[in-house]
Amino acid sequence: MDDTRRGFFQFLARGAGLLVVSGVAMKTLAGRLFREALPARSIAPTNRKWVMVADLAKCDGCKDCTKACTKMHFVPPHQEWMKVYEVVDNPAAGSYFLPRTCMHCDNPPCVRGCPVGATYKRTDGVVLMDQERCIGCRNCIAQCPYSARFFNWAEPPHTAAELKNVYSVEHNYPHRRGVVEKCILCPEMLREGMLPGCAEACKMGALYFGDELEDAVTNAKGETMQFSKITAKGAGFRLMEELGTEPRVYYLPPVNRKYPSPGEKHMNQMGAAVPEEKPMHDMGAMGKGQA
């Protein structure tokens, strides 16, 4: 009996030793494969804390933001890094448009879910994606509650303009098969002190962007507002913030909209005839005619 018990414990000890050795070996192998230190990559080139504000009262659903993003980043077909939804909360209130991009969360589940550190958070608030590190496991897609990530199942179509560029995590092209992609907030433009491509292309001025530390956000029209003021007094909200993801994209509710409602816009696009207003009659003249 003692020999059997002794043999069993020796077996457990050998198994635990193998697990420790295997863990050390895997860590050493990962260090050899990915020699770049993740903390160093996470340090942004500027001392900023970027934030975006979408004013739903100004968004008319034109999708110029989507088109600009797609063109600038050579986004593959069937992907929309900036996607505009038509939302109906209830029939009585009418619908409105809502632009959805990567939320660049301060508590990003995608970053925690990536086993190889291919997606990571920078100190300026931007969540980047490194396709050279990505192994295509798609766990980050499963973790993201905003459906803001995409996977290239096949080799994306390329253009000469795209292929002449050297790959960088700050623009994520040339694109490739078997990796995840998403909005990265145009870091190259931020370096130059410019707005991201989506905000720059918004003729309605619905997308504001700026530095939370300076408490200021600006739109394409050059209108600068105090970030804390418009989010507090304007009843700003964040999508699914109850999940604890701490998104860095805020929304202002669609009140007193400054564009035709989605229904009116669709009618205008279809060329629907607008009924002419009947002329107002002079009540005095009508009385004289009757007399």
C-alpha positions in Angstrom: 0.0 0.0 0.0 2.8 2.4 0.9 4.7 1.6 -2.3 1.6 2.4 -4.3 1.0 5.7 -2.5 4.7 6.6 -2.8 4.6 5.9 -6.6 1.4 8.0 -7.0 3.0 11.0 -5.4 6.2 10.6 -7.4 4.1 10.6 -10.5 2.3 13.8 -9.5 5.7 15.5 -8.8 7.1 14.5 -12.1 4.0 15.8 -13.9 4.2 19.2 -12.0 7.9 19.4 -13.0 7.0 18.8 -16.6 4.4 21.6 -16.5 6.9 24.1 -15.1 9.5 23.2 -17.6 7.0 23.4 -20.5 5.8 26.8 -19.3 9.3 28.2 -19.1 10.1 26.8 -22.6 6.9 28.4 -24.1 7.8 31.7 -22.5 11.4 31.5 -23.9 10.1 30.6 -27.3 7.6 33.5 -27.3 10.4 35.8 -26.4 12.5 34.6 -29.3 9.6 35.0 -31.8 8.5 38.4 -30.5 11.5 40.3 -29.4 9.9 43.7 -29.5 8.8 44.7 -26.0 5.1 45.5 -25.7 5.5 48.2 -23.1 7.7 50.2 -25.4 5.3 49.9 -28.3 2.5 51.2 -26.1 4.2 54.6 -25.4 2.6 57.1 -27.7 4.7 59.8 -29.5 2.7 62.6 -27.8 1.4 63.3 -24.4 -2.3 63.3 -25.5 -5.4 61.5 -24.5 -7.5 61.3 -27.7 -11.3 61.3 -27.5 -14.1 61.4 -30.1 -17.6 62.9 -29.8 -20.3 62.2 -32.4 -23.2 64.7 -32.4 -26.2 62.6 -33.6 -28.2 65.8 -34.1 -25.9 66.7 -36.9 -25.2 63.3 -38.5 -27.4 63.0 -41.7 -26.2 59.5 -42.7 -24.3 60.6 -45.8 -21.5 58.1 -45.0 -18.8 60.5 -46.1 -16.8 59.4 -43.0 -17.0 55.7 -44.2 -16.0 56.6 -47.7 -13.0 58.7 -46.5 -11.8 55.9 -44.2 -12.1 53.2 -46.8 -10.2 55.3 -49.4 -7.5 56.4 -47.0 -6.7 52.9 -45.6 -7.5 50.9 -48.7 -10.0 49.0 -46.6 -10.9 45.6 -48.2 -14.4 45.0 -49.5 -17.1 44.0 -47.1 -15.4 45.9 -44.3 -16.5 49.3 -42.8 -14.2 50.5 -40.1 -16.5 53.4 -39.7 -20.1 52.1 -40.1 -23.2 54.3 -40.1 -26.4 52.7 -38.7 -30.0 54.0 -39.0 -31.4 53.4 -35.5 -35.1 53.2 -34.5 -35.5 53.4 -30.8 -39.3 53.5 -31.1 -41.7 54.2 -34.0 -43.1 57.4 -32.4 -39.8 59.1 -32.0 -38.5 58.5 -35.6 -35.1 57.1 -36.6 -31.7 58.7 -36.6 -28.2 57.9 -37.8 -25.4 56.6 -35.6 -21.7 56.3 -36.7 -19.9 53.4 -35.1 -16.1 53.0 -35.1 -13.7 51.1 -32.8 -14.4 52.5 -29.3 -10.7 52.5 -28.3 -11.7 51.4 -24.9 -9.7 52.2 -21.8 -10.5 48.7 -20.5 -10.4 46.8 -23.9 -11.5 43.2 -23.8 -9.9 42.7 -27.2 -6.5 43.5 -25.7 -7.0 41.1 -22.8 -8.2 38.4 -25.2 -5.2 38.5 -27.6 -2.8 35.6 -26.7 0.2 37.1 -28.6 -0.2 40.9 -27.9 -1.1 41.7 -31.5 -3.6 44.3 -30.4 -2.5 46.7 -27.7 -3.4 50.0 -26.0 -1.2 53.1 -26.4 -0.8 55.7 -23.8 -2.7 58.3 -25.9 -5.8 56.1 -25.8 -5.5 54.5 -29.3 -5.9 50.7 -29.6 -3.7 49.5 -32.4 -3.5 46.3 -34.4 -0.2 44.6 -35.4 -0.9 42.3 -38.3 2.7 41.0 -38.3 2.1 39.6 -34.8 -1.5 38.5 -35.4 -1.9 34.7 -35.6 -5.5 34.8 -36.8 -7.2 33.2 -33.8 -10.0 35.8 -33.9 -10.4 35.8 -30.1 -10.3 39.6 -30.1 -13.4 39.5 -32.5 -15.2 37.3 -30.1 -14.3 39.6 -27.1 -15.3 42.9 -28.8 -18.9 43.8 -27.9 -19.1 46.4 -30.7 -18.5 44.2 -33.7 -15.8 46.7 -34.7 -13.2 44.1 -35.9 -12.9 42.2 -39.2 -11.1 39.1 -40.4 -9.5 38.6 -43.8 -10.5 35.1 -44.8 -8.9 35.5 -48.2 -6.2 37.6 -49.8 -7.7 41.1 -50.2 -7.6 42.8 -53.6 -4.7 45.3 -53.9 -4.0 48.5 -55.8 -0.6 49.8 -56.9 -1.0 52.8 -54.6 -1.5 50.4 -51.6 1.4 48.0 -52.5 4.0 50.8 -52.8 3.8 51.4 -49.1 5.8 49.6 -46.4 3.6 48.0 -43.8 3.2 50.0 -40.5 1.0 49.6 -37.5 0.0 53.2 -38.0 -1.8 52.6 -41.3 -2.2 48.8 -41.4 -1.6 48.2 -45.1 -0.7 46.5 -47.4 -3.5 44.2 -46.2 -3.0 40.5 -46.0 -5.0 37.2 -45.5 -5.5 35.5 -42.2 -5.4 38.6 -39.9 -7.7 40.9 -38.0 -8.3 44.6 -38.9 -10.1 47.5 -37.5 -10.2 51.3 -37.1 -6.9 52.7 -35.7 -7.8 56.4 -35.6 -5.3 57.5 -38.3 -2.2 57.8 -36.0 -0.1 59.2 -38.9 -2.6 62.1 -39.2 -2.6 62.6 -35.4 1.2 63.0 -35.5 0.7 65.9 -37.9 -1.9 67.6 -35.7 -4.7 66.7 -38.1 -8.1 65.2 -37.5 -8.7 61.6 -38.3 -9.9 61.0 -41.9 -13.5 60.3 -40.9 -13.8 63.5 -38.8 -12.1 65.6 -41.5 -14.5 64.3 -44.2 -17.7 65.1 -42.2 -19.3 68.1 -43.9 -22.0 68.2 -41.3 -19.4 68.7 -38.5 -21.0 65.8 -36.6 -17.7 64.2 -35.6 -15.5 66.1 -33.0 -12.1 64.9 -32.1 -9.5 66.2 -29.6 -7.4 65.9 -26.5 -9.3 65.1 -23.2 -6.4 66.5 -21.2 -6.9 69.9 -22.9 -10.6 69.5 -22.6 -11.2 70.5 -26.2 -12.6 68.8 -29.3 -12.8 70.2 -32.8 -14.8 69.2 -36.0 -14.1 69.7 -39.7 -15.8 73.1 -39.7 -13.2 74.4 -37.2 -15.7 74.5 -34.4 -14.0 73.9 -31.1 -15.9 73.1 -28.0 -15.2 72.2 -24.3 -15.3 68.4 -24.1 -16.4 68.2 -20.5 -19.1 70.8 -21.1 -20.8 69.3 -24.2 -20.7 65.7 -22.8 -22.1 66.8 -19.4 -24.7 69.4 -20.4 -25.4 67.7 -23.7 -26.3 64.4 -22.0 -23.4 62.6 -23.6 -23.4 58.8 -23.5 -21.2 55.9 -24.5 -22.3 52.7 -26.2 -22.7 49.8 -23.8 -20.7 51.5 -21.1 -22.4 49.3 -18.5 -20.0 46.6 -19.6 -17.1 48.4 -18.0 -15.2 48.8 -21.3 -14.7 52.5 -20.8 -15.1 53.6 -24.5 -13.4 56.7 -25.7 -16.1 57.6 -28.2 -19.0 59.7 -26.8 -22.4 60.4 -28.4 -24.7 63.4 -28.0 -28.4 62.6 -28.4 -30.3 63.3 -31.6 -32.3 66.3 -30.3 -33.3 69.3 -32.4 -31.8 67.6 -35.5 -30.2 70.0 -38.0 -31.0 67.9 -41.1 -34.1 66.3 -42.6 -35.2 63.1 -40.8 -34.1 59.8 -42.4 -37.6 59.3 -43.7 -37.7 62.8 -45.3 -34.3 62.2 -46.8 -35.4 58.9 -48.4 -38.5 60.6 -49.8 -36.3 63.3 -51.3 -33.9 60.8 -52.8 -36.8 58.9 -54.5 -38.0 62.2 -56.0 -41.3 62.2 -54.1 -43.4 65.2 -55.0 -43.9 67.6 -52.1 -47.5 68.9 -52.0 -47.7 72.6 -52.7 -49.0 74.8 -50.0 -52.3 76.5 -50.8 -52.0 80.3 -50.9 -53.4 82.2 -47.9 -56.6 84.0 -48.7 -57.3 87.5 -47.6 -60.3 87.2 -45.3 -61.3 90.8 -45.9 -61.4 90.3 -49.6 -63.4 87.2 -49.2 -65.9 89.1 -47.2 -66.2 91.8 -49.8 -66.8 89.3 -52.6 -69.6 87.6 -50.7 -71.3 90.9 -50.1 
